[in-house]
Amino acid sequence: MTEADILASTYTDTCTVYRPHKAVQPSGESVFKKGLEGQAVYEAIPCALSSPTGGKLSQGRATASVDTDFSLFVRPEVDIQPGDTVVAVRLGKRFVCGAGLPERHPSHNNVPLKLQKDKA
């Protein structure tokens, strides 16, 4: 059993990963599909979603928002790319997030995620 196998045995969450792609409509028109309309490249794979950071307050002139960040841990062979949309399910709750640049290790990949509030 490898270190990756040992870590993966602790993954109790699942995720589906969607990748942006260009599609051709029946009319011949090219469209760019992203987010949940993107191409599913991984479905219901085991993962571990970290607890949210609690959010960082970002205040503009008239509005304020709180960005919530997570870390997603997956096996090293799982290739999640920046810009992918990740739907993670943790303890029955669904989180729709955008992926950042993964930190790759021989035993796992650590993918930074930002919660997309408008899609949850």
Residue frames as a rotation matrix with the C-alpha (Angstrom) as fourth column:
MET 1
0.584 0.811 0.000 0.00
0.811 -0.584 0.000 0.00
0.000 0.000 -1.000 0.00
THR 2
-0.343 -0.720 0.604 1.42
0.713 -0.618 -0.332 3.38
0.612 0.317 0.725 -1.02
GLU 3
-0.835 0.003 -0.550 1.25
0.402 -0.680 -0.613 6.66
-0.376 -0.733 0.567 0.86
ALA 4
-0.796 0.579 -0.174 -1.34
-0.559 -0.594 0.579 7.86
0.232 0.558 0.797 -1.69
ASP 5
-0.278 0.693 -0.665 -3.48
0.142 0.715 0.685 4.78
0.950 0.096 -0.297 -0.93
ILE 6
-0.513 0.029 -0.858 -3.24
0.850 0.161 -0.502 5.38
0.124 -0.987 -0.107 2.82
LEU 7
-0.917 0.175 -0.360 -4.28
-0.073 -0.957 -0.280 9.04
-0.393 -0.231 0.890 2.48
ALA 8
-0.655 0.691 -0.305 -7.08
-0.513 -0.111 0.851 8.17
0.554 0.714 0.428 0.04
SER 9
-0.454 0.491 -0.743 -8.51
0.582 0.795 0.171 5.74
0.675 -0.355 -0.647 2.59
THR 10
-0.647 0.192 -0.738 -9.33
0.620 -0.431 -0.656 8.77
-0.444 -0.882 0.159 4.78
TYR 11
-0.949 0.303 -0.085 -11.30
-0.295 -0.765 0.573 10.59
0.108 0.569 0.815 2.04
THR 12
-0.629 0.777 0.038 -14.97
0.562 0.488 -0.668 10.63
-0.537 -0.399 -0.743 3.06
ASP 13
0.065 0.623 -0.780 -16.25
-0.296 -0.734 -0.611 13.31
-0.953 0.270 0.137 0.66
THR 14
-0.043 -0.077 0.996 -16.89
0.860 0.505 0.077 13.15
-0.509 0.860 0.045 -3.09
CYS 15
-0.094 0.037 -0.995 -16.56
-0.253 -0.967 -0.012 15.60
-0.963 0.251 0.100 -5.94
THR 16
0.443 0.206 0.873 -17.40
0.817 0.308 -0.487 16.03
-0.369 0.929 -0.032 -9.60
VAL 17
-0.301 -0.678 -0.670 -15.14
0.182 -0.731 0.658 18.18
-0.936 0.076 0.344 -11.78
TYR 18
0.706 0.551 0.445 -16.32
0.592 -0.115 -0.798 20.16
-0.389 0.827 -0.407 -14.81
ARG 19
-0.409 -0.901 -0.144 -13.86
0.539 -0.366 0.759 21.58
-0.737 0.232 0.635 -17.34
PRO 20
0.263 0.466 -0.845 -14.60
-0.397 -0.746 -0.535 24.51
-0.879 0.476 -0.011 -19.68
HIS 21
-0.553 -0.434 0.711 -14.77
0.465 0.548 0.696 23.50
-0.692 0.715 -0.101 -23.34
LYS 22
-0.569 0.339 -0.749 -15.88
-0.716 -0.653 0.248 24.68
-0.405 0.677 0.614 -26.75
ALA 23
-0.379 0.546 0.747 -18.94
0.407 0.824 -0.395 22.96
-0.831 0.154 -0.534 -28.25
VAL 24
-0.977 0.129 -0.169 -20.57
-0.208 -0.401 0.892 23.19
0.047 0.907 0.419 -31.66
GLN 25
-0.297 0.950 0.095 -24.33
-0.439 -0.048 -0.897 23.76
-0.848 -0.308 0.431 -31.73
PRO 26
-0.022 0.379 0.925 -26.53
0.649 0.709 -0.275 21.93
-0.760 0.594 -0.262 -34.30
SER 27
0.909 0.385 -0.161 -26.68
0.169 -0.692 -0.702 25.25
-0.381 0.611 -0.694 -36.18
GLY 28
0.476 -0.818 0.324 -22.88
0.710 0.139 -0.691 25.12
0.520 0.558 0.647 -36.60
GLU 29
0.562 -0.215 0.799 -22.30
-0.394 -0.919 0.030 27.94
0.728 -0.331 -0.601 -34.10
SER 30
-0.236 -0.709 -0.665 -19.40
0.510 0.492 -0.706 27.48
0.827 -0.505 0.246 -31.65
VAL 31
0.658 0.419 0.625 -20.13
-0.340 -0.575 0.744 28.18
0.671 -0.702 -0.236 -28.00
PHE 32
-0.551 -0.833 -0.039 -17.89
-0.225 0.194 -0.955 28.15
0.803 -0.518 -0.294 -24.94
LYS 33
0.616 0.765 -0.188 -19.37
-0.066 0.287 0.956 26.16
0.785 -0.576 0.227 -22.05
LYS 34
-0.591 -0.799 0.111 -18.05
-0.144 -0.031 -0.989 26.64
0.793 -0.601 -0.097 -18.55
GLY 35
-0.430 0.402 0.808 -19.13
-0.902 -0.158 -0.401 26.09
-0.034 -0.902 0.431 -14.96
LEU 36
-0.274 0.416 0.867 -21.72
-0.312 0.815 -0.489 23.36
-0.910 -0.404 -0.094 -14.51
GLU 37
0.814 0.529 -0.239 -22.30
-0.364 0.144 -0.920 23.36
-0.453 0.836 0.310 -18.29
GLY 38
-0.030 -0.924 -0.380 -18.68
-0.997 0.000 0.078 22.33
-0.073 0.382 -0.921 -18.85
GLN 39
0.275 0.030 -0.961 -17.55
-0.426 0.900 -0.094 18.82
0.862 0.435 0.260 -19.65
ALA 40
0.798 0.017 0.602 -17.54
-0.573 0.329 0.751 16.44
-0.185 -0.944 0.272 -16.65
VAL 41
0.140 -0.839 -0.525 -14.00
-0.670 0.310 -0.674 15.05
0.729 0.447 -0.519 -16.44
TYR 42
-0.905 -0.289 -0.313 -14.36
0.028 0.693 -0.720 13.29
0.424 -0.661 -0.619 -13.06
GLU 43
0.038 0.975 0.217 -17.59
-0.529 -0.165 0.833 12.13
0.848 -0.146 0.510 -11.42
ALA 44
0.846 0.447 0.290 -18.16
-0.444 0.290 0.848 11.27
0.295 -0.846 0.444 -7.74
ILE 45
0.136 -0.873 -0.468 -14.48
0.188 0.486 -0.853 10.72
0.973 0.028 0.230 -7.00
PRO 46
0.617 0.027 -0.786 -13.33
0.779 0.121 0.615 10.34
0.112 -0.992 0.054 -3.37
CYS 47
-0.121 -0.638 0.761 -11.81
0.234 -0.763 -0.602 13.49
0.965 0.105 0.241 -1.88
ALA 48
-0.044 0.119 -0.992 -11.44
0.993 -0.105 -0.057 15.42
-0.111 -0.987 -0.114 1.37
LEU 49
0.196 0.200 0.960 -12.81
0.378 -0.919 0.114 18.96
0.905 0.341 -0.255 1.54
SER 50
-0.767 -0.530 -0.363 -11.29
0.549 -0.247 -0.799 21.13
0.334 -0.811 0.480 4.24
SER 51
0.135 0.756 -0.640 -13.37
0.899 -0.366 -0.242 23.26
-0.417 -0.543 -0.729 6.56
PRO 52
0.576 0.093 0.812 -14.05
0.575 -0.752 -0.322 26.74
0.581 0.653 -0.486 5.20
THR 53
-0.494 -0.869 0.032 -11.65
0.650 -0.394 -0.650 29.48
0.577 -0.300 0.759 6.19
GLY 54
-0.151 0.505 -0.850 -14.46
0.824 -0.410 -0.391 31.54
-0.546 -0.759 -0.354 7.65
GLY 55
0.605 0.436 0.666 -14.21
0.782 -0.484 -0.394 34.00
0.151 0.759 -0.633 4.81
LYS 56
-0.591 -0.751 -0.293 -12.30
0.745 -0.648 0.158 37.14
-0.309 -0.125 0.943 4.00
LEU 57
0.420 0.785 -0.455 -14.17
0.553 -0.619 -0.557 40.44
-0.719 -0.018 -0.694 3.98
SER 58
-0.705 -0.505 0.498 -13.87
0.705 -0.421 0.571 42.37
-0.079 0.754 0.652 0.72
GLN 59
0.181 0.795 -0.579 -15.52
0.634 -0.545 -0.549 45.75
-0.752 -0.267 -0.602 0.77
GLY 60
-0.388 -0.183 0.904 -16.20
0.863 -0.418 0.285 47.90
0.325 0.890 0.320 -2.25
ARG 61
-0.880 0.051 0.472 -17.69
-0.086 -0.995 -0.054 51.37
0.467 -0.088 0.880 -2.31
ALA 62
-0.228 0.902 0.367 -21.29
-0.914 -0.328 0.239 50.36
0.335 -0.281 0.899 -1.61
THR 63
0.772 0.548 -0.323 -21.16
-0.447 0.828 0.338 46.63
0.452 -0.116 0.884 -1.00
ALA 64
-0.202 -0.807 0.555 -19.27
-0.955 0.289 0.072 44.06
-0.218 -0.515 -0.829 1.01
SER 65
0.663 0.364 -0.654 -18.73
-0.509 0.860 -0.038 40.39
0.549 0.358 0.755 0.26
VAL 66
0.228 -0.575 0.786 -17.15
-0.784 0.370 0.499 37.52
-0.578 -0.730 -0.366 2.11
ASP 67
0.220 -0.263 -0.940 -15.08
-0.768 0.547 -0.333 35.12
0.601 0.795 -0.082 0.01
THR 68
0.594 0.021 0.804 -14.97
-0.617 0.652 0.440 31.58
-0.515 -0.758 0.400 1.37
ASP 69
0.020 -0.709 -0.705 -12.00
-0.895 0.302 -0.328 29.37
0.445 0.638 -0.628 0.56
PHE 70
0.846 0.151 0.511 -11.49
-0.358 0.871 0.336 25.62
-0.394 -0.467 0.791 0.92
SER 71
-0.413 -0.859 -0.303 -8.73
-0.890 0.310 0.334 23.13
-0.193 0.408 -0.892 0.16
LEU 72
0.783 0.615 -0.088 -9.58
-0.615 0.746 -0.257 19.96
-0.093 0.256 0.962 -1.70
PHE 73
-0.316 -0.883 0.348 -7.39
-0.783 0.450 0.430 16.89
-0.536 -0.137 -0.833 -1.28
VAL 74
0.828 0.526 -0.196 -7.45
-0.532 0.626 -0.569 14.23
-0.177 0.575 0.799 -4.01
ARG 75
0.591 -0.613 0.525 -5.23
0.485 0.790 0.375 11.39
-0.645 0.033 0.764 -5.24
PRO 76
-0.188 -0.785 -0.590 -2.09
-0.088 -0.585 0.806 12.53
-0.978 0.204 0.041 -7.14
GLU 77
-0.801 -0.131 0.584 -3.33
0.517 0.342 0.785 11.15
-0.303 0.930 -0.206 -10.49
VAL 78
0.330 0.942 0.062 -6.46
0.898 -0.293 -0.328 13.36
-0.291 0.164 -0.942 -10.38
ASP 79
-0.709 -0.643 0.288 -5.72
0.705 -0.635 0.317 16.32
-0.021 0.428 0.903 -12.68
ILE 80
0.537 0.809 -0.241 -7.86
0.801 -0.578 -0.157 19.25
-0.266 -0.109 -0.958 -11.56
GLN 81
-0.406 -0.690 0.599 -6.85
0.866 -0.500 0.010 22.38
0.293 0.523 0.801 -13.47
PRO 82
-0.742 0.132 -0.657 -7.19
0.226 -0.874 -0.430 26.10
-0.631 -0.467 0.619 -12.65
GLY 83
-0.697 0.559 -0.449 -10.58
-0.716 -0.579 0.391 27.31
-0.042 0.594 0.803 -13.90
ASP 84
-0.683 0.497 -0.536 -12.32
0.244 0.846 0.474 23.95
0.689 0.193 -0.699 -13.43
THR 85
-0.071 0.729 0.681 -15.62
-0.874 -0.374 0.310 23.96
0.481 -0.573 0.664 -11.54
VAL 86
-0.828 -0.255 -0.499 -15.72
0.024 0.874 -0.486 21.50
0.560 -0.414 -0.718 -8.65
VAL 87
0.243 0.904 0.351 -18.93
-0.691 -0.093 0.717 20.32
0.681 -0.417 0.603 -7.01
ALA 88
-0.786 -0.556 -0.270 -17.94
-0.153 0.599 -0.786 18.82
0.599 -0.576 -0.556 -3.67
VAL 89
0.439 0.898 -0.009 -20.33
-0.302 0.156 0.941 17.00
0.846 -0.411 0.340 -1.35
ARG 90
-0.742 -0.663 -0.104 -19.38
-0.044 0.204 -0.978 16.97
0.669 -0.721 -0.180 2.32
LEU 91
-0.904 0.409 -0.125 -21.69
0.242 0.249 -0.938 15.55
-0.352 -0.878 -0.325 4.99
GLY 92
-0.141 0.919 0.368 -24.62
0.926 0.254 -0.280 15.83
-0.351 0.301 -0.887 2.57
LYS 93
0.537 0.277 -0.797 -24.01
0.106 -0.959 -0.262 19.52
-0.837 0.056 -0.545 1.77
ARG 94
0.432 -0.287 0.855 -23.16
0.900 0.193 -0.390 20.56
-0.053 0.938 0.342 -1.80
PHE 95
0.300 -0.445 -0.844 -20.48
0.072 -0.871 0.486 23.19
-0.951 -0.207 -0.230 -2.50
VAL 96
0.739 -0.095 0.667 -19.94
0.671 0.025 -0.741 24.63
0.053 0.995 0.082 -5.98
CYS 97
0.523 -0.675 -0.520 -16.44
0.060 -0.580 0.813 26.07
-0.850 -0.456 -0.262 -6.23
GLY 98
0.903 -0.382 -0.197 -13.87
-0.289 -0.201 -0.936 27.34
0.318 0.902 -0.292 -8.70
ALA 99
0.728 -0.679 -0.091 -10.46
0.649 0.641 0.410 25.65
-0.220 -0.358 0.907 -8.71
GLY 100
0.746 -0.615 -0.255 -7.14
-0.611 -0.785 0.103 27.44
-0.264 0.079 -0.961 -8.42
LEU 101
0.199 -0.789 -0.581 -3.60
-0.694 0.305 -0.652 26.22
0.692 0.533 -0.487 -9.12
PRO 102
0.952 0.219 -0.212 -3.09
-0.036 0.773 0.634 22.80
0.303 -0.596 0.744 -7.46
GLU 103
0.083 -0.917 0.391 -0.14
-0.995 -0.057 0.077 22.04
-0.048 -0.396 -0.917 -5.22
ARG 104
0.711 0.194 -0.676 1.03
-0.417 0.890 -0.183 18.62
0.566 0.412 0.714 -6.37
HIS 105
-0.025 -0.670 0.742 2.69
-0.949 0.249 0.193 16.05
-0.314 -0.699 -0.642 -4.10
PRO 106
-0.765 -0.296 -0.571 3.63
-0.497 0.837 0.231 12.38
0.409 0.461 -0.788 -4.65
SER 107
-0.918 0.379 -0.118 0.94
0.366 0.694 -0.620 11.37
-0.153 -0.613 -0.775 -2.14
HIS 108
0.098 0.988 -0.117 -1.88
0.864 -0.143 -0.484 13.81
-0.495 -0.053 -0.867 -3.02
ASN 109
-0.554 -0.134 0.822 -2.91
0.550 -0.800 0.240 17.01
0.625 0.585 0.517 -4.78
ASN 110
-0.318 0.416 -0.852 -4.02
0.735 -0.460 -0.499 20.01
-0.599 -0.785 -0.159 -2.72
VAL 111
-0.468 0.251 0.847 -6.40
0.727 -0.436 0.531 22.15
0.502 0.864 0.022 -4.81
PRO 112
-0.869 0.217 -0.444 -7.43
0.152 -0.737 -0.658 25.61
-0.470 -0.640 0.608 -3.56
LEU 113
-0.380 0.830 0.409 -11.14
0.850 0.138 0.508 26.27
0.365 0.541 -0.758 -4.07
LYS 114
-0.975 0.213 -0.070 -13.24
-0.171 -0.907 -0.385 29.43
-0.146 -0.364 0.920 -3.90
LEU 115
-0.421 0.896 0.143 -16.94
0.640 0.405 -0.653 29.08
-0.643 -0.183 -0.744 -3.14
GLN 116
-0.936 0.244 0.254 -19.17
0.073 -0.570 0.818 30.36
0.344 0.784 0.516 -5.95
LYS 117
-0.780 0.621 -0.072 -22.17
0.008 -0.105 -0.994 31.67
-0.625 -0.776 0.077 -4.05
ASP 118
-0.284 0.709 -0.646 -24.27
-0.874 -0.469 -0.131 32.34
-0.395 0.527 0.752 -7.13
LYS 119
-0.212 0.151 -0.966 -24.25
-0.712 0.652 0.259 28.65
0.669 0.743 -0.031 -8.11
ALA 120
-0.971 -0.238 0.023 -24.71
-0.183 0.675 -0.715 26.83
0.155 -0.699 -0.699 -4.79
